[in-house]
Amino acid sequence: MNLTFSAHALNRCLERDISLQRVADAILAGTMEGYGDRRILTHGRLRVVAVVQDNSCFVVTAFRLPNQNPKRHIQKQRARIRRFQRERR
């Protein structure tokens, strides 16, 4: 597969400390979601936005999702609900 990186993608990978090998692994082994003409490839917390055509792939950008603790997410959600209920009284 022919893999090409945009200047933006290279800058973001360097800025976010993401190796190009990890991006290639995400493209080869990750799950793919469609978003218009672009594809979002997911491999763990790593997300790669790319344009995939035939036997070539043009990487637009790459980023990692924040590491979230599920319990903390539930605590924040409950706090939002309580705050909303207080405001409606």
Residue, then its C-alpha position, 0 to 999 in steps of 0.5 A: m500500500n502506498l502511504t503518503f503523509s500531508a505536511h499537517a499530519l507530519n507536524r501533528c505526529l511530531e507534536r503529539d509524539i506519534s510514530l509513523q510506524r504506529v500510524a501505519d499499524a493503525i491503517l493496516a490493523g485498525t477499524m474503519e469508519g466513513y466520514g464523507d470521502r475521508r476515513i477515520l481509522t481507529h487503533g486503540r486510542l489512536r485515530v488516523v484521518a485519511v483518504v483511502q483510494d484503491n492501493s493508496c492512502f493519504v494521511v490527513t492527521a493523527f491524534r490520540l483520544p484522552n485517557q478517560n477513567p469510566k468511573r470519573h466519567i460517571q461522576k461528572q455525568r451525575a454532577r451535571i444532572r444534579r446541577f441541572q436539577r438544582e437550576r430547574r427548582 
